[in-house]
């Protein structure tokens, strides 16, 4: 039991990840603006917006308000606000005629809905204000940003594109991080074999690579489901997806190589060299090449920003990092079982031979 504490820990963490990952709610947010909402207006004109929100209590709260957030951090009050349900609201805004806009430019404004329970939620680039002026003098009613309510509930961030699939970070991304760690240790044991000619190191390297490939396949499958929701297809012509597929094929070749050589020492030596080559290639194809391309949709690649504070905030980190640890420990556990099985098989074979 003394030597099994880390196995028990991996089970506890995994259970915690599953419970927290699926049960912690998302923060409130604005899901979409309806197609018949007016998204552009000139100075002095009236704008009508129809918003659908998520995880909000618009109807239950008496203090629900709507604003347009101007670039100078002023909040323009809605002229009227009609709450149709807990998650639906219609609002109109009169665009003040005294807003300063550069000639031939448009001013981007964000929609903000606020109440005491939900805090404030926002929708980027809700209304574009043109520099055309309607001949009527309209004065706006403004508030400051510090007048908004803040939601202090422990919840995952709401992102309109990702929606509930943001939880896949605990699976798709964490599985790949654990895979990298296992392959790094596998590479270490391959180097160790080549230096010391220790067949036990080759056995460990083989087992770790096997488990890492299983995690890699699981990462591909969970990533494909994520791609279907966010990009509309299970597989797209994304450079990181293609480089990942090539990397896994290289590691599958590792298995073909091991099974095609009968001599134990030759197999260990050649597979050790190939494993080092495969790991270096994996790092280049998955971590370097996508960052040099402009065609990747993955965060941190192809010019896209990496996960920011809203995509990977402290609430997500509280589950994401333990998930990496849990998958890594489970991977070590399975690799240990494979190593023990290989030892038993070897003893049985030697005993049968004698």
N, C-alpha and C positions, 0 to 999 in steps of 0.2 A: 504493500500500500504506500510505503514511503516514496518509492520511485514512480508511483502512478499519479501523484498529485496534479501534474500538468495535464494528464488525460481527463481527470475529473474537472479541472479548471476549464478545459476546452468545451466540455459538455455544458457546463454552467453558462459560460459566455455565449455559446451558440443559442441556448434556450432564451437567454436575455435578449439577444439580437432579434430572434424571431418574434418575441413578444413586443419589444419596444418598436421594432421596425415596422410592424403591421398595425399596432394599436395607437401609437402616438399620432395625434391628428395633424393636419396641415394648418398653417395659419390662415386666417380669412384672406380673401383676395377677390379681385375683379376678373371674372372668367373671360368675358367678351362684351363688346358693344354690338348691338344688333345691326344688321345690314342697312336698315333705314335710318340709322342715326346720322346726323349731320356732322361731318368730320372736318369741315372747312367753313370759314366765315370771314367776312370783312368787318372792319371797325363799325360799330353801331348796329350790327345785325344780331339776330337771335339764333341760338343754336339749340337743337333738341337732341338729347342723348337718351338711349335706352340701354341700361346696363344689366348684365347677369353676373351675380357674385357667387362666391363659394364659401361655405362654412360661416356664413354671416347671420345676424339676427336683426335685419333692418326693420322688420315690422314690430318686433317685440320692444324695441327701444324708442323712447319718445324724443331722444336727442339726436337722431340720425340727420346728418347734414351732407351737402355735396358742394364741392369746390372745383375750380380750375386752378391748377398751380402754375403761375407765371414764372418765367426764367429769373425774375428778380426776387423770388421766394415769397411773393404775395399770393394770398389765397382769395380768388374771386368767388363770392357767394353765388349759389344758384338762385335765379329769380323764382323758380318754383320746383318743388320736389314731390313726386307722387310715389309712394311705396306700394307696390302691387303684391309682394310676398316677402318672405324672409330673404329671398335671394334675387329679387327683381325690383328695379326702380327706374322711373322716368324722370327726367329733369330738363329744365331749360335754363339757358344762360344768355344774358344780354351782354354782348361784347362792348366794353366802354370805348368811347370814341377818342379818349385821350391816351391810349396805349401807344408808346413809341415803337415804331417798327421801321427798320431800314428800307429804303426804296427797293422795290422788286424782290423783297425777302418775305419769308413767312416765319411766324413765331410759333414754336412748338409749346403746347401746354398739356399737362397731365391731369387726368380726372382723379379726384380724391373724394372718397366717401368715408365718413367718420361718425362713430358713436362711442358711448362709454364702454360697451362690452367688447365690441370687435376691435376697438382702436381705429386707426386709419388704414385704409387700403387704397392702392393707386393703380392707374392704368396709363402706361406711357404713351405719349404722342396721341392723346385722345382727340384733340382739336388743333387744327392749324389755322392761325389767324393771319389773314392777308393784309397788305397795306392799303387796300382800297377802302375809301371812307364813304359811308352812307351819310347823307346830309341831315343828321340829327345829333344833338348833343346828349350823350348818355354817360352818366357818371356811375362808376362801379362801387360796390360795397365789398371791402376787403377785410381780411384777417391776417394775422401773422402765423408763421409755422408753429410757434410755441403754444398756440391755442388748440392744437390737435391732441387727441387722446392716443395713448400708447397701450398696446396689448402686451402684457408681461407674461402671458401664458407660455408654458414650455411646449413648443410645437415646432414642427418642421416648416421650413420656408415654403411659401406658395410661389410657384413659377408657372405662368400661363402655358408655356410650351411643354413643360415636363409634367405638370399637374401631379397626380398620385404616383407617376412612374419615377419621381425623384427618389423613391425608396429603393430603386434598383441599384443605387450607389452601394448599398450594403451587400449586394450580391455580385453583380457584374464587375464593378470596379474592384471590390475587395477580393474577389476570387483571383483576379489577375495579379493583384499585388502579392497575394500569398503564393501564387505560381512563380513569380519572379524570385521570391525569397528561397523557395524550394530548389529552383534551378540554379541559383547562386551557390547554395550548399552542395548541390550535385556537381557543379563545375569544380568546386574546391576538392571534392573527393576524387574527381578525375585527375586533377593535378597531383594530388597526393599519391595516387596509384602510379602515375608516370615517374614520380621521383623515387618512391620506395618499393614499387612492384608488389604492393600489398593487395591481394585479391579481395580482401574484406572491404577495402575502399571502393573497388569496382562494383561490388555487390551493393553497397550503400548508394553509390552514384546511380546505378540502374534503377533501384527502387524509388529514389527521390524523383528521378526523371519520369518514371511511370505515373506516379501520383500527380506530379505537376501537369502532365499532359491531360489527365482527367479533369483537373481544375481548369485548364485552358479550354477544353471542350465545353465545360459548363459555362465558362465565361463567354464563349462564342454564342452559345444558345441563349443565355440571358441577354446578351448584347443585341442579338437579332430581334428578340421580342421588344426590346427598347426601341430599336430602329424602326420597327413596324409602326409603333405608336407615334414617335416624334417625326420620323422622316417619311412614313407612308409605305415602306417596303422592308422586308426582312433582311435584304442585302442591297446595298447601293454601291455605286462606283466611287467609294470613299477610299482614299489612299491608305488610311490606317487599317481599315477592314481588310484590304487586299494584302498589305504587308503582314498583318497578323496571320492570315491564311497561309501565306508563303512560309512564315516562321514555323507554324505548326506542321506543315508538310516536311520541312527540314528535320524536325524532331521525329516525325514518323519514319523518316529515312534512317534515323538512328536505330530504330527497332528492326528495320529490314537488315541493316548492317550486322547487328548482333546475332540475328537468327541465321544469317548466311555463313557465319564462320564457326567451325566446330572446335578448333583449337582454343583452349581456355585463355592462354596467355596472349595469343594474337588477337582474340576477340576483345579482351580487356584493354589492350594497348590501342587498337584502332578505334574502338568505341570511345575511349577516353579522349583521344585527339579530336574525334568528331564532335564529342559533347562540348568541348571547349570552343570549337569553331561555331557550333550551333548557338551557344549562349552569346558569344560576341555578335553573331549575325542577328540574333533576336533583338539585342539592345539597339543595334543600328537601324534595323527595319522598323521597329515599333516605337522607339523613343526619339530617333533622330530624323529619319526620312519624312515622316508626316509633318514635322515642324518646318521642313524646307519646302513643302508643297503648299500651294494656295487652294487645293481642292478638298481638303479635309474638313468635315463638319464637326469633328470631335473637339471638345474644349481643350485649349492649350495647343492646338494644331492648326496649320493652315491659316494663321493669322487670327484665329478665334481666341478670345481670352480664356485662360484657365478658370477652374472653379473659383468664383469669388465669394465674398462674405454672404451673399444671398443664396448661392448654390451649395456652398459647403460651410454653413454657419456652425456655431458651437453646439447646437442641438444635433445636427447631423454628425459632427465629429464625435460626439459622445457615443454614437452607435457604430460609425464607420471604422474608426481605428480598432475598437475591440473586435469587429468582424474580421479584420485582417489577421489579428492575433489568433482568433478562434480557428479560422480556416487553415492557418499555418500550422497550428498545433495538431489539428485533426490530420493534416497532411503528413506530419511527422509520425503520428500514431499509425496511420495506414502503411507508411513506408517501413516502419519497424516490424509490422506484421508480415510484410512481403519479405523482408530480410530474414526473419525467423523461419518463414516457410521455405525460403531458398536454402537455408542451412540444413533444415530437416530433410529436404529433398536430396541435397548433396550427400548427407550421411547415409540415407537410405540407398542411394545409388552406389556409394562406395562399399557398403555392407553387402549389397546384392552382388557386386562385382567380385568381392572376396569369397 
